[in-house]
Amino acid sequence: MRRVLALLGVVALLISPVVPAAAASTVTNGCVASVPEPGTTTPVRICYSLFKPATASAQHTVPLIFHSHGWGGSRTTDPAAFKAWFDAGFGVLSFDQRSFGQSTGVAHVMNPDYEGRDVVKLVDLVAGLDWVTKQGPGDPLIGAIGGSYGGGYQFAGAFTELRDSGRTRFDALAPEITWWDLKQSLAPMEAARTLWLTSLFAVGGTHLPPAVSAAFVQLIATGGWPTGKAGRDLDAFFAHNGPAWHVRQGRKLDIPVLFGQGITDNLFNLNQGLANFDRALTARARAKSIFVGYNGGHTLPSVVPPGYGTAGDPCSITLGSPSFSGLALRFMRLRLLHQETGLSGFGAYHLSTADGRCLTQRNLTPNKRYQLGKIVTPTGVGLPVNLPIAKGPITIAGTPTLTADVYTVVPRSAAYFALSVGTNPLTAKVVQNNTMPLREKSTARGVRRTIELPAIAVDVPAGQNLYLTVAPVADMYAGQRGPLPGVMMLKNGTLRVHVAG
């Protein structure tokens, strides 16, 4: 009965007829009815393009791959984009996220009660298709691909099913350049990544709920997390929007995941991807998963302070594919079709170094400590301080942390931290174009802080040095300053890093 109802719902909501697409696939464009917006009773329409390979039938079923777009985009309707998947024996469903493309509603930015349930409705849809492989009644064999916002839906859908029914029907995921904690990504330490937030708001701000949109503007304008009602609105809006919330509720995914994360990505940085790999999966799932970090993603060059990173994805090549998309296809062939693809590297981190080689590590736990002297940096204006840490040759990978007693004289003071490489302090450049902030809301008098620096992978050659950079300004956080220039001092500091063997 459930299958019959699902099929009837699809027929009733079709927005265009079945269209033949050459000989490779048949395209069905349609919509499903999903959760109404708060305070309304009208179902939201989530629209999709469903690609059935020419070889698929009730007698010859195929697994299905979900796909969706980035923030401000819309679904893919051209079958040519998925030819490699059809040739490999998969069907594909590409869909418009809530409020984008032909879908209706308001963007809640991967809230499990809205976008999460939208994805579940689409899983229900494909569970009623006789040409999609089933592992049991109502349990289609499915994987998922997509980057950025198109990676976020994968976690939203899988975790929402896990929350609501105790298991997910997704069998494998391949998210790229997406987040662990959305608030932490957009405003780490409540310091806004204003350059990126301005861009994101320009392409999708009108899709947000009005109160959130207004608070978002205030966040961009001030550079810091809003106070009062605007801040509470943003806190409530972002509270559940990512794997971090689900893990805090005791949930972890027990399915294999291929992670792709940009190390030079200065919106959803490597820290976010590593948190997903380390915390969002069970140990059993992680042993079947692969983490690939490449120099790319949401990238803006770090000019203040100056940074560097060689674009490219050497680790996908090392693992036997010319690109991450090719790696994703091999991963899904292995996990969904159980084909031997020669894929290896499971349970490990494969990271592109700043100069473009692939570094593989089984563990990124910090294994080296450096005791630091007193560090004094101006805030709001001035030049960065580059403190020598170690001489090359040395290789650093993973997420460094700095713990220190912090002193400031001006409220809302901020400084920006990174590791840098150069022959001397004047030539040092920030590794892979990323900085992370420390923003003190009020005057600090010896407050003990642990600061997470940008996760990196870097070979420091002989003749060059590794530096800790502390900068008074950073271009990704334009507008992050107190009312007056000030000074920040750090005492009794310890830097912890992972030195690769």
VEXDREN-2710 file (C-alpha; in Angstrom, 1 decimal):
% VEXDREN-2710
k/r/px/py/pz
1/MET/0.0/0.0/0.0
2/ARG/2.8/2.4/0.8
3/ARG/4.3/1.9/-2.6
4/VAL/1.0/2.5/-4.3
5/LEU/0.4/5.7/-2.4
6/ALA/3.9/6.9/-3.2
7/LEU/3.4/6.3/-6.9
8/LEU/0.1/8.0/-6.9
9/GLY/1.7/11.0/-5.2
10/VAL/4.3/11.2/-7.9
11/VAL/1.8/11.1/-10.7
12/ALA/-0.3/13.8/-9.1
13/LEU/2.7/16.1/-8.6
14/LEU/4.4/15.7/-12.0
15/ILE/5.2/19.1/-13.5
16/SER/6.4/17.9/-16.9
17/PRO/6.1/14.8/-19.0
18/VAL/8.6/12.0/-19.4
19/VAL/11.2/13.1/-21.9
20/PRO/13.5/10.7/-23.8
21/ALA/17.2/11.8/-23.6
22/ALA/19.1/10.2/-26.4
23/ALA/19.5/6.5/-25.8
24/ALA/21.3/6.8/-22.5
25/SER/18.4/7.5/-20.1
26/THR/14.8/8.6/-19.7
27/VAL/14.2/11.8/-17.7
28/THR/11.1/12.3/-15.5
29/ASN/10.7/15.8/-14.0
30/GLY/8.4/16.0/-11.0
31/CYS/7.9/17.2/-7.4
32/VAL/7.0/15.6/-4.1
33/ALA/5.0/17.3/-1.3
34/SER/7.0/17.9/1.8
35/VAL/6.8/19.6/5.2
36/PRO/5.0/22.9/5.3
37/GLU/6.7/26.1/6.5
38/PRO/6.1/27.1/10.1
39/GLY/2.7/28.5/10.7
40/THR/1.3/27.2/7.4
41/THR/-0.5/24.1/6.2
42/THR/0.5/24.2/2.5
43/PRO/3.0/21.4/1.6
44/VAL/6.3/22.6/0.2
45/ARG/7.0/21.3/-3.3
46/ILE/10.5/19.7/-3.7
47/CYS/11.2/19.3/-7.4
48/TYR/13.5/16.8/-9.1
49/SER/14.8/15.3/-12.3
50/LEU/14.9/11.5/-12.2
51/PHE/17.2/9.8/-14.7
52/LYS/16.4/6.1/-15.5
53/PRO/19.2/4.4/-17.5
54/ALA/18.1/2.7/-20.7
55/THR/19.1/-0.7/-19.4
56/ALA/17.1/-0.4/-16.1
57/SER/13.8/-2.3/-15.6
58/ALA/11.9/-4.2/-13.0
59/GLN/13.9/-7.3/-14.2
60/HIS/17.2/-5.5/-14.3
61/THR/17.2/-3.1/-11.3
62/VAL/20.0/-0.5/-10.6
63/PRO/21.2/1.5/-7.6
64/LEU/20.3/5.2/-7.5
65/ILE/22.6/8.2/-6.8
66/PHE/21.2/11.3/-5.3
67/HIS/22.6/14.7/-6.4
68/SER/22.0/18.3/-5.5
69/HIS/23.4/21.7/-6.0
70/GLY/25.3/24.4/-4.1
71/TRP/23.9/27.4/-2.3
72/GLY/21.9/29.6/-4.7
73/GLY/21.9/27.0/-7.4
74/SER/19.4/24.5/-8.9
75/ARG/19.3/20.9/-9.9
76/THR/21.0/19.4/-13.0
77/THR/18.6/18.6/-15.8
78/ASP/21.1/17.6/-18.5
79/PRO/21.6/13.8/-18.8
80/ALA/25.0/14.4/-20.3
81/ALA/26.3/15.5/-16.8
82/PHE/25.6/12.0/-15.5
83/LYS/26.7/9.9/-18.4
84/ALA/29.5/8.2/-16.5
85/TRP/27.1/7.1/-13.8
86/PHE/24.6/5.7/-16.4
87/ASP/27.5/3.8/-18.1
88/ALA/28.5/2.4/-14.7
89/GLY/25.0/1.1/-14.0
90/PHE/23.4/3.7/-11.8
91/GLY/20.3/5.8/-12.0
92/VAL/20.4/9.4/-10.8
93/LEU/18.0/11.8/-9.0
94/SER/19.0/15.5/-9.0
95/PHE/16.8/17.8/-7.0
96/ASP/16.2/21.5/-6.1
97/GLN/16.7/22.3/-2.5
98/ARG/13.9/23.9/-0.6
99/SER/13.4/27.5/-1.9
100/PHE/15.7/27.1/-4.8
101/GLY/15.1/26.2/-8.5
102/GLN/11.4/25.1/-8.9
103/SER/11.1/24.1/-5.2
104/THR/9.0/26.2/-2.9
105/GLY/9.4/27.2/0.7
106/VAL/12.1/29.0/2.6
107/ALA/15.7/28.0/3.1
108/HIS/16.4/26.7/6.6
109/VAL/20.0/25.7/5.6
110/MET/19.8/22.0/6.3
111/ASN/17.6/21.9/9.3
112/PRO/16.6/18.3/9.9
113/ASP/12.9/19.2/10.4
114/TYR/12.8/20.8/6.9
115/GLU/15.6/20.0/4.4
116/GLY/16.2/16.8/6.3
117/ARG/12.7/15.7/5.8
118/ASP/12.7/16.9/2.2
119/VAL/15.4/14.4/1.5
120/VAL/13.5/11.6/3.3
121/LYS/10.5/12.3/1.1
122/LEU/12.6/11.8/-2.0
123/VAL/14.0/8.5/-0.6
124/ASP/10.3/7.5/-0.1
125/LEU/9.7/8.3/-3.7
126/VAL/12.5/6.2/-5.1
127/ALA/11.6/3.4/-2.7
128/GLY/8.5/3.0/-4.8
129/LEU/10.2/2.7/-8.2
130/ASP/10.4/-0.9/-9.5
131/TRP/13.6/-0.3/-11.5
132/VAL/15.6/0.8/-8.4
133/THR/17.3/-2.0/-6.5
134/LYS/15.8/-2.8/-3.1
135/GLN/17.5/-4.4/-0.1
136/GLY/14.1/-4.9/1.6
137/PRO/10.6/-3.4/1.5
138/GLY/10.9/0.4/1.2
139/ASP/14.7/0.2/1.3
140/PRO/16.3/1.3/-2.0
141/LEU/20.0/0.9/-2.6
142/ILE/21.2/4.5/-2.8
143/GLY/24.3/6.7/-2.6
144/ALA/24.7/10.5/-2.7
145/ILE/27.0/13.0/-4.3
146/GLY/27.3/16.8/-4.3
147/GLY/29.5/19.7/-2.9
148/SER/29.1/22.5/-0.4
149/TYR/25.3/22.9/0.1
150/GLY/25.0/19.8/-2.0
151/GLY/27.2/18.0/0.6
152/GLY/25.1/19.4/3.4
153/TYR/21.9/17.7/2.2
154/GLN/23.6/14.3/2.4
155/PHE/24.2/14.6/6.1
156/ALA/20.9/16.3/6.7
157/GLY/19.0/13.4/5.1
158/ALA/21.0/10.5/6.6
159/PHE/21.0/11.9/10.1
160/THR/17.3/12.8/9.9
161/GLU/16.5/9.3/9.1
162/LEU/18.8/8.0/11.8
163/ARG/17.0/10.4/14.3
164/ASP/13.5/9.5/13.2
165/SER/13.7/5.8/12.6
166/GLY/17.0/4.6/14.1
167/ARG/18.7/3.9/10.8
168/THR/19.3/5.6/7.4
169/ARG/18.5/4.1/4.0
170/PHE/21.5/5.8/2.5
171/ASP/24.2/3.2/1.8
172/ALA/27.1/5.4/1.0
173/LEU/27.8/9.2/0.8
174/ALA/30.4/11.3/-1.1
175/PRO/30.1/14.9/0.3
176/GLU/32.6/17.6/-0.9
177/ILE/33.6/20.9/0.8
178/THR/30.8/20.9/3.3
179/TRP/30.5/21.6/7.0
180/TRP/30.5/20.0/10.4
181/ASP/29.1/23.0/12.4
182/LEU/27.5/25.8/10.3
183/LYS/27.8/28.6/12.9
184/GLN/31.4/27.6/13.5
185/SER/32.1/27.8/9.8
186/LEU/30.4/31.1/9.1
187/ALA/31.6/32.8/12.3
188/PRO/34.3/30.9/14.2
189/MET/34.7/32.3/17.7
190/GLU/31.6/34.4/16.6
191/ALA/34.0/36.4/14.3
192/ALA/32.2/36.6/10.9
193/ARG/33.9/35.5/7.7
194/THR/32.5/38.7/6.2
195/LEU/33.9/38.3/2.7
196/TRP/32.2/34.9/2.3
197/LEU/29.1/35.9/4.1
198/THR/28.6/38.9/1.8
199/SER/28.9/36.6/-1.2
200/LEU/26.6/34.0/0.2
201/PHE/24.0/36.6/1.1
202/ALA/24.2/38.1/-2.3
203/VAL/23.2/34.9/-4.1
204/GLY/20.8/33.5/-1.5
205/GLY/19.9/36.0/1.2
206/THR/16.3/36.5/-0.1
207/HIS/15.7/32.7/0.4
208/LEU/16.2/33.0/4.2
209/PRO/13.4/33.7/6.7
210/PRO/13.0/37.5/7.1
211/ALA/14.1/37.7/10.7
212/VAL/17.2/35.6/9.9
213/SER/18.0/37.6/6.8
214/ALA/17.9/40.8/8.9
215/ALA/20.2/39.3/11.5
216/PHE/22.5/38.0/8.8
217/VAL/22.9/41.6/7.5
218/GLN/23.8/42.8/11.0
219/LEU/26.4/40.0/11.3
220/ILE/28.0/41.1/8.0
221/ALA/27.9/44.8/8.9
222/THR/29.4/44.5/12.4
223/GLY/31.7/41.6/11.8
224/GLY/30.7/40.0/15.1
225/TRP/27.8/37.9/16.2
226/PRO/24.8/40.1/16.9
227/THR/23.6/40.8/20.4
228/GLY/20.0/40.7/21.7
229/LYS/17.2/39.3/19.6
230/ALA/19.2/39.2/16.4
231/GLY/21.8/37.1/18.0
232/ARG/19.3/34.8/19.5
233/ASP/17.5/34.4/16.2
234/LEU/20.8/33.3/14.5
235/ASP/21.7/31.0/17.4
236/ALA/18.3/29.3/17.2
237/PHE/18.4/29.1/13.4
238/PHE/21.9/27.5/13.2
239/ALA/21.4/25.3/16.3
240/HIS/20.6/22.0/14.5
241/ASN/22.1/22.6/11.0
242/GLY/25.0/20.2/10.7
243/PRO/26.5/16.9/11.9
244/ALA/27.8/18.5/15.0
245/TRP/24.3/18.8/16.6
246/HIS/23.4/15.2/15.7
247/VAL/26.7/13.9/17.2
248/ARG/26.0/15.9/20.4
249/GLN/22.7/14.1/20.6
250/GLY/24.5/10.7/20.5
251/ARG/24.1/9.9/16.8
252/LYS/26.7/8.7/14.4
253/LEU/26.4/7.3/10.8
254/ASP/27.3/3.7/10.3
255/ILE/27.8/3.9/6.5
256/PRO/30.9/4.4/4.4
257/VAL/31.7/7.9/3.3
258/LEU/34.1/9.4/0.8
259/PHE/35.1/12.8/2.1
260/GLY/36.5/15.6/-0.2
261/GLN/37.6/18.8/1.6
262/GLY/39.4/21.8/0.3
263/ILE/42.5/22.6/2.4
264/THR/42.8/26.1/0.8
265/ASP/39.0/26.4/1.3
266/ASN/38.5/29.4/3.6
267/LEU/34.8/29.0/4.1
268/PHE/34.4/25.3/5.0
269/ASN/38.0/24.7/5.9
270/LEU/39.9/21.5/6.5
271/ASN/39.0/21.6/10.2
272/GLN/35.4/21.1/9.3
273/GLY/36.1/18.1/7.1
274/LEU/38.3/16.4/9.6
275/ALA/35.7/16.9/12.3
276/ASN/33.2/15.1/10.1
277/PHE/35.6/12.2/9.5
278/ASP/36.7/11.9/13.1
279/ARG/33.3/12.4/14.9
280/ALA/30.3/11.9/12.6
281/LEU/31.0/8.2/11.8
282/THR/31.2/5.0/13.9
283/ALA/34.6/3.4/14.0
284/ARG/33.4/0.6/11.8
285/ALA/32.2/3.1/9.1
286/ARG/35.4/5.1/9.3
287/ALA/37.4/2.0/8.6
288/LYS/35.5/1.7/5.3
289/SER/35.7/5.4/4.5
290/ILE/38.3/7.6/2.8
291/PHE/39.3/11.2/3.5
292/VAL/40.8/13.3/0.6
293/GLY/42.0/16.9/1.2
294/TYR/42.9/18.9/-1.9
295/ASN/43.9/22.5/-2.5
296/GLY/40.6/23.9/-3.8
297/GLY/37.0/24.5/-2.7
298/HIS/35.7/27.8/-1.6
299/THR/38.9/29.7/-2.2
300/LEU/39.8/33.4/-1.8
301/PRO/43.5/34.3/-1.8
302/SER/44.9/35.4/1.5
303/VAL/46.5/38.7/0.9
304/VAL/46.4/40.1/4.5
305/PRO/48.3/38.3/5.9
306/PRO/49.9/36.9/2.7
307/GLY/49.4/33.2/2.1
308/TYR/50.1/30.4/-0.5
309/GLY/48.9/27.0/-1.7
310/THR/49.3/25.1/-4.9
311/ALA/46.0/24.3/-6.5
312/GLY/45.3/20.6/-7.3
313/ASP/44.2/17.2/-6.1
314/PRO/47.3/15.0/-6.0
315/CYS/45.7/12.5/-3.7
316/SER/42.8/11.5/-6.0
317/ILE/45.5/10.8/-8.6
318/THR/47.6/8.8/-6.0
319/LEU/44.5/6.8/-5.2
320/GLY/44.1/6.0/-9.0
321/SER/41.6/8.6/-10.3
322/PRO/42.2/11.8/-12.2
323/SER/39.7/13.7/-10.1
324/PHE/37.6/13.5/-7.0
325/SER/34.5/12.9/-9.1
326/GLY/36.2/9.9/-10.7
327/LEU/37.1/8.7/-7.2
328/ALA/33.5/9.1/-6.1
329/LEU/32.3/6.9/-9.0
330/ARG/34.8/4.2/-8.1
331/PHE/33.7/4.4/-4.4
332/MET/30.1/4.0/-5.3
333/ARG/30.8/1.1/-7.7
334/LEU/32.6/-0.6/-4.8
335/ARG/30.1/0.1/-2.1
336/LEU/26.8/-0.2/-4.1
337/LEU/27.6/-2.6/-6.9
338/HIS/30.3/-4.5/-5.0
339/GLN/32.7/-4.3/-7.9
340/GLU/36.4/-4.7/-7.4
341/THR/37.8/-1.3/-8.4
342/GLY/41.3/-1.5/-6.9
343/LEU/40.4/1.3/-4.5
344/SER/42.5/1.5/-1.3
345/GLY/43.4/4.0/1.4
346/PHE/40.4/3.3/3.7
347/GLY/40.4/4.7/7.2
348/ALA/43.2/7.1/6.3
349/TYR/43.7/10.8/5.7
350/HIS/45.1/11.7/2.2
351/LEU/46.1/15.3/2.3
352/SER/47.5/17.6/-0.4
353/THR/50.5/19.6/0.9
354/ALA/50.8/23.3/0.3
355/ASP/53.2/22.5/-2.5
356/GLY/51.1/19.8/-4.1
357/ARG/52.2/16.4/-3.0
358/CYS/49.9/13.7/-1.4
359/LEU/50.6/13.0/2.2
360/THR/48.9/9.9/3.7
361/GLN/48.5/9.6/7.5
362/ARG/46.7/7.1/9.7
363/ASN/46.6/9.4/12.7
364/LEU/46.6/13.2/13.0
365/THR/46.7/13.5/16.8
366/PRO/49.2/16.2/17.9
367/ASN/52.5/14.6/18.9
368/LYS/54.8/17.6/19.4
369/ARG/54.6/20.5/21.8
370/TYR/56.4/23.8/21.5
371/GLN/56.5/26.1/24.5
372/LEU/56.1/29.8/23.5
373/GLY/57.3/33.0/25.0
374/LYS/55.3/36.1/25.5
375/ILE/53.5/37.2/22.3
376/VAL/52.3/40.8/21.8
377/THR/50.4/41.8/18.8
378/PRO/48.4/45.0/17.9
379/THR/44.7/44.6/17.2
380/GLY/42.7/46.4/14.6
381/VAL/45.7/47.7/12.7
382/GLY/49.4/46.8/12.2
383/LEU/51.6/44.1/10.9
384/PRO/51.5/40.4/11.7
385/VAL/53.9/38.9/14.2
386/ASN/55.8/35.8/13.0
387/LEU/57.2/33.7/15.8
388/PRO/59.8/31.0/14.9
389/ILE/58.7/27.5/15.8
390/ALA/60.9/24.9/14.1
391/LYS/63.5/24.6/11.4
392/GLY/63.0/22.6/8.2
393/PRO/63.0/19.9/7.1
394/ILE/59.7/19.0/8.9
395/THR/56.3/18.0/7.8
396/ILE/53.2/19.2/9.7
397/ALA/49.6/17.9/9.2
398/GLY/46.3/18.1/10.9
399/THR/44.8/20.7/13.3
400/PRO/47.3/22.6/15.4
401/THR/46.1/24.2/18.7
402/LEU/47.5/27.1/20.7
403/THR/46.7/27.3/24.5
404/ALA/47.7/30.5/26.3
405/ASP/46.7/33.2/28.8
406/VAL/45.1/36.1/26.9
407/TYR/45.2/39.7/27.9
408/THR/43.5/42.6/26.0
409/VAL/42.9/46.3/26.8
410/VAL/40.1/47.0/24.4
411/PRO/36.7/45.1/24.3
412/ARG/35.9/43.2/21.1
413/SER/39.6/42.8/20.2
414/ALA/40.5/40.2/17.7
415/ALA/43.6/38.5/16.4
416/TYR/44.1/35.9/13.6
417/PHE/46.3/32.8/13.9
418/ALA/47.9/30.5/11.4
419/LEU/51.1/28.6/10.7
420/SER/53.4/30.1/8.1
421/VAL/56.5/29.1/6.2
422/GLY/59.4/31.2/5.0
423/THR/63.2/31.7/5.2
424/ASN/62.7/34.5/7.7
425/PRO/59.8/36.3/9.5
426/LEU/59.6/38.9/6.7
427/THR/59.1/36.3/3.9
428/ALA/56.8/33.9/5.9
429/LYS/53.5/33.2/4.2
430/VAL/50.4/31.6/5.7
431/VAL/50.1/27.9/4.8
432/GLN/47.1/27.2/2.4
433/ASN/45.6/30.7/2.8
434/ASN/43.7/30.1/6.0
435/THR/43.5/31.9/9.3
436/MET/41.4/31.3/12.4
437/PRO/40.3/34.1/14.9
438/LEU/40.4/34.7/18.6
439/ARG/37.8/37.4/19.4
440/GLU/37.4/38.6/23.0
441/LYS/34.0/40.2/23.6
442/SER/35.3/42.1/26.7
443/THR/38.6/43.0/28.2
444/ALA/40.6/39.9/29.1
445/ARG/42.9/39.6/32.1
446/GLY/44.8/36.3/31.8
447/VAL/41.9/34.3/30.5
448/ARG/43.0/30.8/29.5
449/ARG/42.1/30.1/25.9
450/THR/42.6/27.2/23.5
451/ILE/42.6/28.4/19.9
452/GLU/42.1/26.0/17.0
453/LEU/44.4/27.0/14.2
454/PRO/43.7/26.2/10.5
455/ALA/44.2/22.5/9.7
456/ILE/47.0/22.1/7.1
457/ALA/49.5/19.8/5.4
458/VAL/52.9/21.3/4.7
459/ASP/56.4/20.2/4.0
460/VAL/58.9/22.8/5.4
461/PRO/62.1/22.2/3.5
462/ALA/65.6/22.6/4.7
463/GLY/66.6/26.2/4.8
464/GLN/63.1/27.4/5.7
465/ASN/61.3/27.7/9.0
466/LEU/57.9/27.1/10.5
467/TYR/56.3/30.2/12.1
468/LEU/53.3/30.9/14.2
469/THR/51.6/34.0/12.7
470/VAL/49.5/36.3/14.8
471/ALA/47.9/39.0/12.8
472/PRO/45.9/42.1/13.8
473/VAL/43.7/41.9/10.7
474/ALA/42.8/39.3/8.1
475/ASP/41.0/39.9/4.9
476/MET/38.5/37.0/5.3
477/TYR/37.2/38.8/8.5
478/ALA/37.1/42.3/7.2
479/GLY/35.5/44.6/9.8
480/GLN/36.6/42.4/12.8
481/ARG/38.0/45.0/15.1
482/GLY/37.3/46.8/18.3
483/PRO/36.2/50.5/18.4
484/LEU/39.9/51.5/18.8
485/PRO/43.2/49.9/17.9
486/GLY/44.5/47.9/20.8
487/VAL/46.9/45.2/21.9
488/MET/46.6/41.5/22.6
489/MET/49.2/39.7/24.7
490/LEU/49.5/35.9/25.1
491/LYS/51.5/34.3/27.9
492/ASN/52.4/30.8/28.9
493/GLY/51.5/29.5/25.5
494/THR/51.8/25.9/24.2
495/LEU/51.5/25.1/20.5
496/ARG/50.5/21.4/19.7
497/VAL/51.0/20.0/16.2
498/HIS/51.2/16.7/14.5
499/VAL/54.6/16.1/13.0
500/ALA/54.4/13.5/10.2
501/GLY/56.8/10.6/10.3
END
